[in-house]
Amino acid sequence: MFRNLLRIIVISLFLLVPVSAEIFSDYNVTGNDRVSTQTIINFSKLKKNVEITDTELNTALKNIYETNFFELVDVNIVNKILNINVKEYPIIQDIEFTGIKAKKYIEVLSDKISLQPKSSFNKFKLQKDLDKILNILRQSGYYFSTAEAEKKINPNNTINIIFNIEMGKRALIKQIKFIGDKRFKSSKLQSVIISEEAKFWKFLSRDKYLDRKRTELDKRLLRNFYLDRGFYKVNVEDVYTQVLDKKNFVLTYKIDSGKKFKFNTFDINIPDDYDIKRFDELLNVFKDLEDTTYSNKKIESILDEIDKIAATENYEFIDASVSETIEDDNKINFVFNIKEGDKFYVERIDIKGNNITDEKFIRQQLFVDEGDPFNNLLHNKSINKIKGTSIFKTVETTILDGSNEGLKVVEISVEEKPTGEVTAGAGYGTSGSSFMVGIKENNFNGQGVKLNFNLALTENSIKGKFSYTNPHFAYSDRSLTTSLQSTSTDREKDYGYKSSLNRIALGTSFEQFENLYFSPTFSIANEDLTTTANASANYKKQEGSYFDMLLNYSLSYSDLNSNYRPTNGYISTLVQELPLISDGSAILNGYQLTNYRELFNEAVLTVGIYTRAVTSLKSNSDVRVSKRLFLPAQKLRGFEAGKVGPKDGNDYVGGNYMASFNASSTLPFLFPTFDNVNFSVFFDAANIWHVDYSKNVDQGNSIRSATGIAVDLISPVGPLSFSLSHPISQADGDATESFRFNLGTTF
C-alpha cells in the first residue's frame, strides 16, 4: 500500500511541473546577406501563433545548422517575436591545389571533394575533404603524403581555399609474402596476382607501387585460382602491410586453402508447369560432373546452360538459386532451384561514369536491353562481361523502381582507369639473347578498340607488328583484327638463307559452338629470299621474290578447368594454311593436343602431341626454305634448338614433316621449403624429316628423345629457368645440349 501511495505522489509532481511553451506572432531574421529571410524561416519549420516548446526551438536551430549555409545560429523568442540571428559562411570563390604536378590527380581530387566553387564554405567539410584527399593519394600509392588547407578571406565575404599537398615518394612493394595453409609455392601464387615486387629493372611497371584497389583485385584473383582447383572453402584474408622505411612496404597475403572438395550429387527443382525433358542437357552435365574435383568454372558452365535453356524455351523471367550442403567433410551436394522470378520489364538503362568510353560500347556488352523482360541471370552475366573488358576500375549496378508498377530502371556505374600500356622485356640464354618493347591502348577513341605495336629483336631477327582490333565488328560479338607486320631474318650462319617479309592480315576469332573456337585469318605477303655464297645449288635456286595470298585458320576445343595453369582437362587444336594465290603453293596442316591431369598433392601430369606437315600443291615445285619446318625448342629438350633433322652440307634445312610427344610432371613435394623454386621432370620424343627439293640430302628420319629435370626459380635478377637433359636416342649430325637456361623478365 505504501508503494502505491508513493507512485501516486511522484506522478502528481510531474503533472504539477509546468511545460515551457511560448507563442510568437512575428519573425525577426538578422545577419543574413545572401540567403533570403523567407528561406531561413522555411528552414526553421516554425509556425506563428502556435505553442513552441524548448525542444522545438532546439530542433529549429538544428534544422538551420544542417543546411550548411551558416557558421553561427541563434534562435529565441522575446516579446512574442521569433528572433533568428545568423552568421553566414563565406562563399567559396576558388579552390587551388599546390604540390601536385600531374593534372590527372588534380582532376580526380577536384571531382571527389565535397567543397566546390560557388558553394558555401564549411569547416567540418573542409576537414573531411582533407581526409579524403589523403585516402585517395594513398590508394594510388602515395602513403607518405601530407595535406594542409590554407584559407584566404576576400573582402566580399568570399573565400579561396588552397590545398597545400606534399605527395612524397610513391610507396614501393619491396617484398610480397604468402603465408598460411597456402598449398602452392609462393612463386606460383606470385604469377597469379597483379602486384609485383619493385626490382631495379622494373622502371616501366606501375604494379610495383602499393595500391589498395590493386590488392583487392589480387585477393579476388587468388580466391578464383583456389576455387578452380577444388578449394571450396578457401579464405584469402585481409592484406597486411609492413613499413620497412619511408618508401618501401612488405605486402603479405594470408591464405587458408582448406580441404579439396569434389562434386557429389546434383538435383534440380523446377516449377510444376515446366517440362523436365527440356532440361535433359543440364542433367547430362550433372552426370558428367559427379565425383570430379570442384571448380568454380564448372558452376558457371551450369548457369550458362540454364541461360541457354531459358532462351530456347522462352522462359523470360527465369531465376535460379543454388543451395549447397557438405557431405563426408569434402563432398558437396548441389540443388539448383529454378523458378519464375518477379515479372518486371526494363524501362531504362542508365550508364554513369563513362567520361571516355562510348556508351554504345558498354551497351554492346549487355544481354538485357531496354524493353526486355528483366532476368537476374542475364543481368549478372552482363555486368561480368563489362568487367571482363578490363577497361574499368569498378563496375557497380543498382536496380531501381520504374515509373510504373512492373517496370525497373537498371543503373550501371563505372569508374574508368588508364588503358594505355608500355612494356619492355629482355631475355638471355643458351639459345641467344632477345629484347622486346611494346605499346598498347585498350580503349582507343572510347570504342573498346585495341591498338598494339611491338618490336622484337633476337640475334638473328627483327620483327615489328602493328594491330588494330575491333571487339564488336558490325555490332556483333565477333572481333576483327587488322595487322601490319615486317620481319627481317638472318639465318645465313646455321641455315644458309636470309629473308625479309612484309605482311598485311585481316582476321577474326569467335566461339562457334560451346568451347569450340574458330579463328580465320586472310593475309597478303611479299617475301625476298637470298642464300649464302657457300649454299648448295638446290638452296640457291630458291633465291628470289615471292608473293602469297593465304587463308589461315585454327579450330580449337577447350575442356580445361582453368585457362591459367590448368590442372585438369584438355585443349585440342587443328591448324591449316591454304594458299589462295601463291608463288610457292605450300599448304600447311597441323594438329596438337595437350592433356592435364592432377596425380596427387598438386602434382600435375601434362601429356601432349604436336604435329605439322608442309607440302607443295604443285608437283614441280618445292617448299621454299623459309617455310620449311623446324622443331620448337620446348618440344625437344636435350638438343640445340633448330639443329636436328635434315642437313644440306653444313646447313640445317628443316623438314617437310615433324611430330613430337611430350610428357612432364610437376614435383611440388620436392624441396617444399624452397618457396621460389619449382621442379618438374620431363620426357620429350620428336622427329623432323623429309627434304622435297633433293633426294641426295639426308632425310633425317629418326626418333630423337631425351629425359631430364627442369627448374624454374625467381632469382634476384628475374625469372630463371633451366633444364638438365640426357639424350636417349639421336641421329648423326644432331647437336645435343645437356644444359639449357633462359633468363627473362619484363620492365
C-alpha positions in Angstrom: 0.0 0.0 0.0 2.9 2.4 0.8 4.4 1.6 -2.6 1.2 2.6 -4.4 0.9 5.8 -2.4 4.5 6.8 -3.4 3.8 6.1 -7.1 0.7 8.5 -6.9 2.8 11.3 -5.3 5.5 11.0 -8.0 3.0 11.1 -10.8 1.3 14.1 -9.3 4.6 16.1 -9.0 5.2 15.5 -12.7 1.8 16.8 -13.6 2.3 19.9 -11.5 5.6 20.9 -13.3 4.7 23.4 -16.0 5.9 22.7 -19.6 7.7 25.7 -21.0 5.9 26.8 -24.2 5.6 30.1 -25.9 3.6 31.6 -28.8 5.1 34.1 -31.3 3.3 36.4 -33.7 6.1 37.5 -35.9 9.7 36.8 -37.2 12.9 38.8 -36.9 15.8 37.5 -39.0 19.1 39.2 -38.8 22.7 38.7 -40.1 21.7 37.2 -43.4 23.1 38.6 -46.7 22.8 36.0 -49.5 20.2 33.7 -48.0 16.7 35.4 -48.0 14.7 35.9 -44.8 11.8 33.7 -46.0 14.2 30.9 -46.9 15.7 30.9 -43.3 12.1 30.9 -41.9 11.3 27.9 -44.0 14.5 26.2 -42.7 13.3 26.6 -39.1 9.9 25.0 -39.8 8.3 27.1 -37.0 4.8 28.5 -37.4 3.3 31.7 -36.0 0.5 31.6 -33.3 1.4 28.0 -32.3 2.8 27.0 -29.0 6.5 26.3 -29.3 8.4 24.3 -26.7 12.1 24.5 -25.9 12.6 21.2 -27.7 11.0 22.5 -30.8 13.3 25.6 -30.6 16.3 23.4 -30.4 15.1 21.3 -33.4 14.7 24.6 -35.4 18.3 25.5 -34.5 19.5 22.1 -35.7 17.5 22.4 -38.9 19.1 25.7 -39.8 22.6 24.5 -39.0 22.1 21.4 -41.1 21.7 23.5 -44.3 25.5 24.2 -44.0 24.9 27.8 -45.0 25.7 29.2 -41.6 28.6 29.3 -39.2 26.6 30.6 -36.2 22.9 30.4 -35.5 20.9 31.7 -32.5 17.1 31.2 -32.1 15.0 32.7 -29.3 11.5 34.1 -28.6 11.4 37.6 -26.9 8.1 39.6 -26.6 6.3 37.2 -28.9 8.9 37.8 -31.6 10.9 34.8 -33.0 14.5 36.1 -33.4 16.8 34.2 -35.7 20.3 35.6 -35.8 22.8 34.0 -38.3 26.3 34.4 -39.5 26.7 33.1 -43.0 29.6 31.0 -44.2 31.6 32.8 -46.9 31.1 31.6 -50.5 34.0 29.7 -52.0 35.3 31.6 -54.9 38.2 29.4 -55.9 39.9 26.1 -55.0 43.5 25.5 -55.7 45.8 22.5 -55.3 49.6 23.1 -54.9 52.4 20.5 -54.8 50.8 18.2 -57.5 52.3 18.2 -61.0 50.1 15.6 -62.6 46.9 17.0 -64.0 45.1 13.7 -63.7 45.4 13.7 -59.9 44.1 17.3 -59.6 41.1 16.3 -61.7 40.3 13.3 -59.5 40.7 15.3 -56.3 38.6 18.2 -57.6 35.8 15.8 -58.5 35.8 13.8 -55.2 35.9 16.6 -52.6 32.6 17.9 -51.3 33.6 21.6 -51.2 33.2 23.2 -54.6 33.5 26.8 -56.0 30.2 28.8 -55.7 29.2 26.7 -52.7 29.2 27.7 -49.0 32.4 27.1 -47.0 32.1 24.7 -44.1 35.0 24.0 -41.7 33.7 20.5 -40.9 33.5 19.6 -44.6 37.0 21.0 -45.1 38.4 18.6 -42.6 36.6 15.7 -44.2 37.9 16.8 -47.6 41.5 16.8 -46.2 41.0 13.2 -45.0 39.5 12.2 -48.4 42.5 13.7 -50.3 44.9 11.7 -48.2 42.9 8.5 -48.7 42.8 9.0 -52.5 46.5 9.6 -52.7 47.2 6.6 -50.5 45.1 4.4 -52.7 47.4 5.5 -55.6 50.5 4.5 -53.6 51.4 7.9 -52.0 51.2 6.6 -48.5 53.5 9.3 -47.1 51.7 12.3 -48.5 50.5 15.2 -46.3 47.8 17.8 -46.9 47.0 21.1 -45.3 44.3 23.7 -46.1 45.0 27.4 -46.4 42.1 29.9 -46.3 42.3 33.3 -48.0 39.4 35.6 -47.0 38.3 38.1 -49.7 36.7 41.5 -48.9 33.3 40.5 -50.5 32.7 37.7 -48.0 34.1 35.1 -50.3 37.0 32.7 -49.6 39.7 31.0 -51.6 40.8 27.5 -50.4 44.3 26.4 -51.1 45.2 22.7 -50.5 48.9 22.5 -50.0 49.9 18.9 -50.7 53.2 17.2 -50.3 52.9 13.9 -52.1 56.2 12.4 -51.1 57.6 9.3 -52.8 55.3 6.6 -54.0 55.3 3.6 -51.8 57.1 0.6 -53.4 56.4 -3.1 -52.7 59.7 -4.3 -51.6 58.6 -7.9 -50.9 55.4 -10.0 -51.4 54.8 -12.8 -48.9 52.2 -15.6 -48.9 51.6 -17.2 -45.5 49.2 -19.7 -44.0 48.0 -23.0 -45.4 48.6 -22.0 -49.0 49.3 -25.4 -50.6 51.1 -23.8 -53.5 54.6 -22.3 -53.6 54.9 -18.5 -53.5 56.4 -18.4 -57.0 53.2 -19.8 -58.5 50.9 -17.5 -56.4 53.1 -14.5 -57.4 52.3 -15.3 -61.0 48.5 -15.2 -60.2 48.3 -11.7 -58.8 48.8 -8.3 -60.5 51.0 -6.6 -57.8 54.7 -7.3 -58.2 57.9 -6.6 -56.3 59.9 -3.5 -57.1 63.1 -4.7 -58.7 65.8 -2.4 -60.1 64.9 -3.3 -63.7 61.1 -2.6 -63.2 61.4 1.0 -64.3 58.2 0.9 -66.5 55.9 -1.2 -64.3 53.1 0.5 -62.4 52.3 -2.6 -60.5 55.3 -2.3 -58.2 53.5 0.6 -56.3 51.3 -0.2 -53.3 47.7 0.3 -54.4 44.7 -0.6 -52.3 42.4 -1.3 -55.2 45.0 -3.5 -56.8 45.5 -5.6 -53.7 41.7 -6.1 -53.6 41.9 -7.4 -57.1 44.8 -9.6 -56.1 42.6 -11.2 -53.4 39.9 -11.9 -55.9 42.4 -13.5 -58.3 43.8 -15.7 -55.6 40.4 -16.8 -54.5 39.3 -17.7 -58.0 42.6 -19.5 -58.5 41.9 -21.8 -55.5 38.2 -22.2 -56.3 39.1 -23.5 -59.8 41.3 -26.1 -58.2 38.7 -27.5 -55.8 39.4 -25.5 -52.6 35.7 -24.7 -51.9 36.3 -23.1 -48.5 39.4 -21.1 -49.3 39.8 -17.9 -47.4 42.1 -15.1 -48.5 42.2 -12.8 -45.5 42.9 -9.1 -45.5 46.2 -7.9 -46.8 48.7 -6.9 -44.2 51.3 -4.2 -45.0 54.5 -3.6 -43.1 56.5 -0.4 -43.5 60.2 -1.0 -43.9 61.3 2.6 -44.3 59.6 5.7 -45.7 59.2 4.3 -49.2 59.1 0.5 -49.0 56.4 -2.0 -47.9 56.2 -5.7 -47.3 52.9 -7.0 -48.7 51.5 -10.1 -47.1 48.6 -12.3 -48.2 47.3 -14.8 -45.6 45.7 -17.8 -47.2 43.7 -20.6 -45.6 43.1 -23.1 -48.5 41.2 -25.7 -46.5 40.4 -29.1 -47.9 40.0 -30.0 -51.6 36.3 -30.8 -52.4 34.6 -32.9 -55.0 31.2 -32.6 -56.6 28.9 -35.3 -55.1 25.2 -35.2 -56.2 23.1 -32.7 -58.2 19.4 -32.1 -58.2 17.1 -29.6 -59.8 13.8 -28.1 -58.7 11.6 -26.6 -61.4 8.1 -25.1 -61.5 5.2 -27.5 -62.0 4.4 -26.2 -65.4 7.9 -26.7 -66.7 8.8 -29.8 -68.7 11.7 -31.7 -67.2 12.7 -33.0 -70.6 13.7 -29.5 -71.6 16.5 -29.8 -69.0 18.0 -33.1 -70.4 21.2 -31.4 -71.4 21.6 -29.9 -67.9 21.0 -33.3 -66.4 23.8 -34.8 -68.6 26.1 -32.0 -67.4 25.3 -33.0 -63.8 26.1 -36.7 -64.5 29.5 -35.8 -66.1 30.5 -33.7 -63.1 29.7 -36.2 -60.3 32.7 -37.3 -58.4 35.0 -34.8 -60.1 37.1 -32.1 -58.5 35.1 -29.0 -57.6 35.6 -26.0 -59.9 34.0 -22.6 -59.8 34.3 -22.5 -63.6 32.1 -25.6 -63.8 29.4 -24.0 -61.8 29.5 -21.1 -64.2 29.1 -23.6 -67.1 25.9 -24.9 -65.4 24.5 -21.4 -65.1 25.3 -20.8 -68.8 23.4 -24.0 -69.7 20.4 -22.7 -67.7 20.7 -19.4 -69.7 20.5 -21.4 -73.0 17.5 -23.3 -71.9 15.8 -20.1 -70.9 16.5 -18.6 -74.2 15.4 -21.7 -76.2 12.2 -22.3 -74.3 11.3 -18.6 -73.9 11.4 -18.8 -70.1 11.6 -15.0 -70.0 11.5 -14.4 -66.2 13.5 -17.5 -65.1 15.6 -17.1 -62.0 18.0 -19.6 -60.4 19.5 -20.1 -57.0 21.9 -22.7 -55.7 21.8 -24.4 -52.3 24.9 -26.4 -51.2 25.4 -29.0 -48.5 28.6 -30.7 -47.5 28.8 -34.4 -47.0 31.7 -36.6 -45.7 33.7 -33.4 -45.0 34.9 -33.0 -48.6 31.9 -33.6 -50.9 29.3 -31.1 -52.0 25.7 -31.7 -52.9 24.1 -29.1 -55.1 20.4 -28.3 -55.6 19.6 -25.8 -58.4 16.3 -24.1 -57.7 14.7 -22.8 -60.9 11.7 -20.6 -60.6 9.8 -17.9 -62.3 11.1 -14.6 -61.0 9.1 -11.4 -60.5 7.7 -10.2 -63.8 9.4 -6.9 -64.5 10.4 -5.2 -67.7 13.4 -3.0 -68.2 12.1 0.6 -68.6 15.5 2.2 -68.9 19.2 1.6 -68.6 21.2 4.5 -67.2 25.0 4.3 -67.5 27.1 6.7 -65.4 30.8 7.4 -65.1 31.9 6.8 -68.7 33.6 10.1 -69.4 35.8 8.5 -72.1 34.2 5.2 -73.1 31.3 5.4 -75.6 28.0 4.3 -74.1 27.4 2.2 -77.2 30.4 0.0 -76.4 29.1 -0.6 -72.9 25.6 -1.4 -74.1 27.1 -3.9 -76.6 28.1 -6.0 -73.5 24.5 -6.2 -72.2 22.4 -9.3 -72.6 19.3 -7.5 -71.4 18.2 -4.3 -73.2 15.5 -1.7 -72.7 12.1 -3.1 -73.1 13.2 -6.7 -72.4 12.0 -8.8 -69.5 14.3 -8.4 -66.6 16.3 -11.5 -65.9 18.7 -11.7 -62.9 20.9 -14.4 -64.6 21.3 -12.4 -67.8 21.8 -9.1 -65.8 24.6 -10.6 -63.7 26.1 -12.0 -66.9 26.1 -8.6 -68.5 27.9 -7.0 -65.5 30.5 -9.7 -65.6 31.0 -9.1 -69.3 31.5 -5.4 -68.7 34.1 -6.2 -66.0 35.8 -8.6 -68.4 36.6 -5.8 -70.8 39.3 -4.7 -68.3 39.0 -1.0 -69.1 37.1 -0.1 -65.8 38.4 0.0 -62.3 35.0 -0.7 -60.8 31.6 -1.7 -62.2 28.5 -1.4 -59.9 24.8 -1.8 -60.6 21.6 -0.9 -58.9 18.0 -1.9 -59.7 15.5 0.9 -59.1 11.7 1.1 -59.4 10.5 2.4 -62.7 7.7 5.0 -63.5 5.0 2.3 -63.2 4.5 -1.0 -61.4 6.2 -3.8 -63.3 9.0 -1.6 -64.7 12.6 -1.4 -63.5 15.4 1.0 -64.1 18.9 -0.5 -64.4 21.6 1.8 -63.2 25.2 0.9 -64.1 28.0 3.0 -62.6 31.6 2.5 -64.0 34.9 4.0 -62.9 37.4 4.3 -65.8 41.1 3.6 -65.5 44.1 4.3 -67.6 44.1 1.9 -70.6 47.4 2.6 -72.2 50.4 0.3 -71.5 54.1 0.4 -72.2 56.0 -2.8 -71.8 59.6 -3.9 -72.4 61.4 -7.2 -71.8 64.7 -8.9 -72.3 66.0 -12.4 -72.2 69.3 -14.3 -72.3 70.0 -17.9 -72.6 71.8 -20.7 -74.3 69.7 -20.1 -77.4 70.8 -16.4 -77.6 69.5 -13.0 -76.3 66.4 -11.1 -77.1 64.7 -7.8 -76.4 61.2 -6.5 -76.9 59.2 -3.3 -76.5 55.5 -2.8 -76.9 52.9 0.0 -76.7 49.2 -0.9 -76.2 46.0 1.0 -76.0 42.9 -1.0 -74.9 40.2 1.6 -75.4 41.1 3.7 -78.4 38.7 6.5 -79.1 36.4 5.2 -76.3 35.2 2.4 -78.5 36.9 -0.5 -76.8 39.2 -0.8 -79.8 42.7 -2.3 -79.1 45.8 -0.9 -80.7 49.0 -2.8 -80.3 52.5 -2.2 -81.5 55.5 -4.3 -80.6 59.1 -4.7 -81.7 61.1 -7.8 -81.0 64.8 -8.3 -81.6 66.8 -11.5 -81.4 70.3 -12.3 -82.5 69.1 -13.3 -86.0 65.8 -11.4 -86.5 64.0 -8.1 -86.2 60.2 -8.2 -86.1 57.7 -5.3 -85.9 54.0 -5.6 -85.8 51.0 -3.2 -85.5 47.5 -4.5 -85.0 44.0 -2.9 -84.7 41.3 -5.0 -83.1 37.6 -4.1 -83.0 36.0 -6.4 -80.4 32.4 -5.9 -81.8 32.7 -5.7 -85.5 29.4 -4.7 -87.2 27.8 -4.6 -83.7 28.3 -8.4 -83.3 30.1 -10.5 -80.7 32.9 -11.2 -83.2 36.2 -9.4 -83.2 38.0 -8.2 -86.3 41.8 -7.7 -86.3 43.8 -5.9 -88.9 47.6 -6.1 -88.7 50.7 -5.0 -90.5 54.0 -7.0 -90.0 57.5 -6.6 -91.2 60.2 -9.2 -90.4 63.9 -9.5 -91.3 65.5 -12.8 -90.6 69.2 -13.6 -91.0 69.9 -17.4 -90.8 72.9 -17.5 -93.1 75.2 -18.9 -90.4 73.1 -22.0 -89.4 70.6 -22.4 -92.2 72.1 -20.7 -95.2 69.5 -18.1 -96.1 68.3 -14.6 -95.3 64.7 -13.3 -95.8 62.6 -10.2 -95.4 58.9 -10.5 -95.1 56.1 -7.8 -95.3 52.5 -8.9 -94.5 49.1 -7.4 -94.1 46.4 -9.5 -92.5 42.7 -9.4 -91.6 41.3 -11.9 -89.1 38.6 -12.7 -86.6 38.0 -15.1 -83.7 34.8 -16.3 -82.1 33.1 -19.2 -80.2 31.3 -21.1 -82.9 29.8 -23.7 -80.5 30.3 -24.1 -76.8 34.0 -24.2 -76.1 34.8 -24.5 -79.8 36.6 -21.5 -81.2 37.2 -20.7 -84.8 39.9 -18.2 -85.8 40.3 -17.5 -89.6 42.8 -15.0 -91.0 43.3 -13.7 -94.6 46.7 -12.3 -95.4 48.8 -10.9 -98.3 52.6 -11.1 -98.0 55.7 -10.4 -100.0 59.0 -12.1 -99.2 62.5 -11.6 -100.5 64.8 -14.6 -100.1 68.6 -14.7 -100.5 71.1 -17.5 -99.9 74.8 -17.5 -98.9 77.6 -17.8 -101.5 78.6 -21.2 -100.0 75.0 -22.5 -100.1 74.2 -25.6 -102.1 72.9 -25.3 -105.7 69.5 -26.6 -104.6 69.3 -23.8 -102.0 70.5 -21.1 -104.4 67.8 -21.8 -106.9 65.2 -20.7 -104.3 66.5 -17.1 -104.3 64.0 -14.5 -105.4 60.9 -12.6 -104.5 57.7 -14.4 -103.6 54.0 -13.3 -103.4 51.5 -15.1 -101.1 47.8 -14.7 -100.6 46.9 -17.0 -97.8 44.0 -18.2 -95.7 45.0 -19.4 -92.2 42.6 -20.8 -89.6 42.5 -22.7 -86.4 39.8 -24.7 -84.8 40.3 -25.2 -81.1 38.2 -27.0 -78.5 39.0 -26.4 -74.8 37.8 -28.5 -71.8 40.3 -27.0 -69.3 39.3 -26.4 -65.7 41.2 -23.1 -65.9 42.7 -21.1 -68.8 45.6 -20.1 -66.5 47.8 -23.0 -65.4 45.2 -25.7 -65.7 45.3 -28.9 -63.6 42.6 -30.9 -65.4 41.1 -31.1 -68.9 42.5 -30.9 -72.4 42.8 -28.5 -75.3 42.7 -29.7 -78.9 43.7 -27.5 -81.9 43.6 -28.0 -85.6 45.5 -25.5 -87.8 45.8 -25.1 -91.6 47.3 -22.6 -94.0 45.8 -22.6 -97.5 47.5 -20.8 -100.5 44.9 -18.9 -102.4 47.3 -17.3 -104.8 51.0 -18.1 -104.1 54.3 -18.4 -105.9 55.2 -21.4 -103.8 51.7 -23.0 -103.3 52.7 -24.6 -100.0 49.9 -26.0 -97.8 50.5 -26.3 -94.0 48.5 -28.8 -91.9 48.9 -29.2 -88.1 47.3 -30.7 -85.0 48.1 -30.5 -81.4 46.6 -32.0 -78.2 47.5 -31.2 -74.6 46.0 -33.1 -71.7 46.3 -32.2 -68.0 45.7 -34.5 -65.0 46.3 -33.9 -61.3 48.0 -37.0 -59.9 48.3 -36.2 -56.2 49.1 -33.4 -53.9 49.1 -30.7 -56.6 51.4 -32.8 -58.9 50.1 -32.2 -62.4 50.9 -34.5 -65.3 50.9 -32.9 -68.7 50.9 -35.0 -71.9 50.8 -33.6 -75.4 51.3 -34.3 -79.1 52.4 -31.8 -81.7 52.3 -32.4 -85.5 53.0 -30.2 -88.6 53.2 -31.0 -92.3 54.1 -28.6 -95.2 53.9 -29.7 -98.8 53.6 -28.1 -102.2 50.4 -28.4 -104.2 52.4 -28.2 -107.4 54.2 -31.4 -108.5 57.1 -29.5 -110.0 57.5 -27.0 -107.0 59.4 -27.4 -103.7 58.5 -25.8 -100.4 60.8 -22.8 -100.1 63.4 -22.7 -97.4 61.7 -20.1 -95.2 58.5 -22.1 -94.9 60.2 -25.4 -94.0 59.6 -26.8 -90.5 61.9 -26.5 -87.5 61.0 -28.1 -84.1 60.1 -25.5 -81.4 62.8 -25.5 -78.7 60.4 -26.5 -75.9 59.3 -29.6 -77.9 62.7 -31.3 -77.8 64.9 -30.5 -74.9 68.4 -32.1 -74.8 69.1 -30.9 -78.3 70.1 -27.5 -79.6 67.2 -25.5 -81.0 66.9 -25.9 -84.8 69.9 -28.1 -85.1 68.3 -31.5 -85.6 66.9 -33.1 -88.7 67.9 -32.9 -92.4 71.1 -31.2 -93.3 72.3 -29.9 -96.7 76.0 -29.8 -96.3 76.6 -27.7 -93.1 73.1 -26.1 -93.2 70.2 -27.4 -91.2 67.4 -27.1 -93.7 64.4 -28.3 -91.7 61.9 -30.8 -92.8 58.5 -31.2 -94.5 57.1 -33.1 -91.6 57.6 -33.0 -87.8 56.0 -34.6 -84.8 56.6 -34.6 -81.1 55.4 -36.4 -77.9 55.9 -34.6 -74.6 55.2 -35.7 -71.1 56.1 -33.8 -67.9 55.0 -33.7 -64.2 55.4 -31.0 -61.6 57.1 -32.1 -58.3 55.7 -29.8 -55.7 56.7 -32.1 -52.9 60.4 -31.8 -53.8 62.1 -29.3 -51.6 58.9 -27.8 -50.4 60.7 -25.2 -48.3 62.2 -23.7 -51.4 59.3 -21.4 -51.9 60.5 -19.7 -55.1 61.7 -22.8 -56.8 59.6 -25.2 -58.9 60.8 -28.6 -60.1 59.5 -30.9 -62.9 60.6 -34.0 -64.7 60.1 -34.5 -68.5 60.3 -36.8 -71.4 60.5 -35.5 -74.9 60.5 -37.5 -78.2 60.3 -36.0 -81.6 61.1 -36.4 -85.3 61.6 -34.0 -88.2 62.1 -35.5 -91.6 61.9 -35.3 -95.4 63.5 -32.9 -97.9 61.4 -32.5 -101.0 63.9 -30.5 -103.1 66.6 -33.2 -103.3 66.8 -36.9 -102.8 70.5 -36.7 -102.2 70.1 -34.8 -99.0 69.9 -36.7 -95.7 66.2 -37.0 -95.0 66.8 -37.0 -91.2 64.1 -39.6 -90.5 64.9 -40.7 -86.9 63.3 -40.5 -83.5 65.1 -38.2 -81.1 64.4 -38.4 -77.4 65.6 -37.1 -74.1 64.6 -37.0 -70.4 65.6 -34.7 -67.6 64.6 -32.3 -64.9 63.6 -28.7 -65.3 63.8 -25.9 -62.7 62.0 -22.6 -62.6 63.1 -20.1 -60.0 62.7 -16.4 -59.1 66.2 -15.0 -59.0 67.4 -11.6 -57.8 67.7 -10.6 -61.5 64.4 -12.1 -62.7 62.7 -15.4 -63.6 65.3 -18.0 -64.4 64.5 -21.4 -66.0 67.0 -24.2 -66.8 66.9 -27.8 -67.7 69.4 -30.7 -67.3 68.8 -33.3 -70.0 70.1 -36.7 -71.1 69.6 -37.6 -74.7 68.3 -41.2 -75.1 68.3 -41.5 -78.9 69.6 -39.3 -81.6 70.7 -39.2 -85.3 74.0 -38.5 -86.9 74.5 -34.7 -87.2 72.2 -33.8 -84.4 73.6 -31.2 -82.0 72.9 -32.3 -78.4 72.6 -29.9 -75.4 72.7 -31.2 -71.9 72.2 -27.9 -70.2 69.8 -25.1 -71.2 68.9 -21.9 -69.4 66.9 -18.8 -70.0 66.7 -15.6 -68.0 63.9 -13.3 -69.0 61.8 -10.5 -67.4 59.7 -7.5 -68.2 60.4 -4.0 -67.1 
